[in-house]
């Protein structure tokens, strides 16, 4: 008559041998029979360890147990992949010492690079977050509107969705359910998550690359606001264009014009300086004009010369722009000749000659612009040359009161002509 422990060992061995004979499939009954038989042996061994005087295990028992365990280990992959194996382990909650319950599911050859896909996914997400931060910072700087807020938030939401699927348990479960819904096999899910992260990153790169075009749209909107004297909207749009494209010279120039109209001349100077870095000749001219008004003639002259050089290289340049630069250059030279009372007379004469040359060239380009006539009249008077009255008359005829200096020159022209008329009557 066999002992109880021999019976248990025999059942265990029979179950394992049945698995060896037909390893192509493993039924639930077979698997459960093996696992429970091994559990019984485990309990028996614990009892034998506690009561060695009552339960004596022969050497043959140990040899067969080792043999059956080795055979069981040969089929650990088959057992681990059984659909009920993990479910039963969770239900029975065996101790960790019950190693037959803790076979690890083998890695599918198609999943060997999952670590690489996960690493690449995290890299894509990291870059995506950097792009989202840059986009959000640009759109949310300064005053915000509905569209700018949407443009900042939408990329962030898109990235968070992809991030949640890669970095959080809830996100992983959600993404995995979605992939299952689209019938994507489990061993391809890491690749699918990487594909999602790459898609999000590509969309962000495209959106980031479009920021300069969006900046042009904001700048154009600002120009329309400027023409209709909607100063606040114009400023917001120019600033938004610069936030999206900081080196946008045209927007810097437009913002400079706006600040000058608002009489914020220091801010206007700053914007004109930035616009001049983009080789906009109008920016050189306007910046120089503000320096002339501040009596900084030696600063203004190189700016005007740079602007004149740019117009000379551009065959499509507006003649009125060259007129304005030459007029301001003549103005700066004239004011230089008057600024230093101790300047030698021959130096003053040279400056006045240069001023006369520039102003006459300006008048040739635009004879019906008043400012150059007003300045030339003053230069001719300083040189004690004939022709000043004719220039004062043209100054009175063409000068505009829109610029403060021209308004002052117009008043001066009227006074000179009135004096000349009185002297003529005498």
C-alpha angles and dihedrals in degrees: 000000000000123000122247092251090052090052092052091047090049093052090048092049092048092052092049093046090051088055090050092053094052111024094155091086138014119205124210090247092053093048094046091047091054095046096046092046089053089047090055091050090050091053090047092052091051090051091047089053090053096044107027091158091060101038116045118184115203124222090251089060092056094046093052092045091053090047093051092046091052090051090049091051090055088065099040092116092055091048094045092053094051109117093229098045099086093037092055092046090055091047097047095036096206121197118266090248088067092087094175087071094054106057109147118235108250118250112255111236086235090058098051092100095047090109089058093049090049091050092049090047091054090047091053091048091050092053090045091055090051091052092046091052092050092047093046093047091053097047097041098046113110121350116357134210136191096271096043091050091048091048090053098044101042096065090046093053091047091052093046090054091053091043093051090054092055105034109030130062093228090048092048092051091048093049092045091052089050091050091049089051088058090047095245109161117245093242089059097049096094089053090047092052090050089050090053091050091048091050092052091046092049091051090050092049090051092048091047090049089053093056093095090054090048088050089056089054091053091046091051090049089051091052090054090049089049093053091051091045094244090148099174094050091044091053092048092050094047091048091048090051090052092047089056094042111018094187094052098133096188092055090049089053093048091049088050090054090051094049090048091052088050088050092240091136099169091055090045090053091052093052093046090051091053091046091050089060086067091056096251105159092201088060091054090049097047093044091050091050091056090050090051090052087052089051091245095136099156089055094048098050099064089047091054092047090052090050091048090051091054093051090049090058093048112074091190093054115134111254088221089061092054088045091054093048094048091045091053091045090053089046092051092049091048092050090047089057090055100039098077114049091189093056112123114257094240090055090050090049091053092051092048091050090052090047091050092049094051094045094049090050090049091052090050089056096046113010094177096057109104105205096071091050091051092051095043090053089056093046092051090049091050088051091045090233130146122257100056094115091055090052091047089053091052089045090056090046100048109021119115126219091212092089115059093221093051090050089054091047090049090055089048091050092052091050093049093048092046090052091048090050092051091048090049091054090052 
